[in-house]
Amino acid sequence: MKILVPVKRVVDYNVKIRVKPDGTGVELTNVKMSMNPFDEISVEEALRLREAGKADEVIVVSIGPAKAEETLRTALAMGADRAILVETDETLEPLAVAKILKGVVDAEQPGLIVTGKQAIDDDSNQTGQMLAALLGTAQATFASKIEIEVPGPGGKAQVTREVDGGLQTIEIKLPAVVTTDLRLNEPRYASLPNIMKAKKKPLDKKAPADFGVSTEPRLKVLKTEEPSGRKAGVKVKSVAELVEKLKVEAGVL
C-alpha cells in the first residue's frame, strides 16, 4: 500500500511575521522557510506506518515554487521514498490544491492520504476535506492516533480524533484522507547522511496544467494587517474593585 503525504513550504514557525508596508501580504524576502509543522507530523506518521509493515511506500508531494524542492528533500531525508513537485509560482487556494492532489492520487492510487489539518500561513483547514469530497472517499480529521487494521483498497483503519468532549474513535474504509493534529507524534530529525543522500534523489516534476487544473483565484485579499498590541494588565486591591472595573471599564458584567 502507498501512502501519499502533501507537504507545504511555509514561513518557519520560529520567525516573527512582518506585514508588508502596503498591506498586500506577508514579507517573505530573506525569511527562513520550512515544512509546515502539521505536514511534518504527517510525514512522520506515514513513515511509522511503513515501518510497522502497514505500507510499502511513502510518497511526498508539494505544490509551489521551485524552492519547495528543499521541503521535499527534507521529507526524503526523514525517510520518504519518492517526491513529486508540482511547480507553480502562483499562490494557490485550497480548492485548486485539492484538485491538483486529486490528479496525483488518480495517478499514484495510494491507499491512504495523510495531510496536516492546516497550514500555519493561511490557517484555512480546508484542503483535506475538499480532497476527500473530490475523491469520494472517507475522511477523518484532527487525528491524534491512526491504526490501520487491514491495509490496501477495501481495508479498514481506526482513527482517534480530538473533539470538544474528549476523544472520538471512528472506523473508516480505505482509501481515505486523514488530517493530522499536533499530538499525533513527535517528528524525527533527519540524520546528516540521510540529508546528503536526499540531495541526490531525483524529483518527479509536474505542472498544474498536467492535471487540467485552473489556478485562477476565486478570492481576493483586500488587506493584511498586524494584530493590535495588547494593553498592559493592572493589579487590583480587592474583589470589589475587580468587579467595578469589569462593569465600568471592560463592560463585560
HUZIKA-V996469 format. One record per helix or strand of 3 or more residues. SS is the DSSP state (2 for helix, 1 for strand). FROM is the first residue (numbers start at 1). TO is the last residue. If there is no record, write none. Layout:
# HUZIKA-V996469
SS;FROM;TO  SS;FROM;TO
This chain:
# HUZIKA-V996469
1;2;6  1;9;11  1;33;35  2;37;51  1;57;64  2;68;78  1;82;87  2;94;108  1;112;116  2;127;135  1;138;150  1;156;163  1;166;173  1;176;180  2;182;184  2;192;198  1;204;206  2;208;211  2;239;250
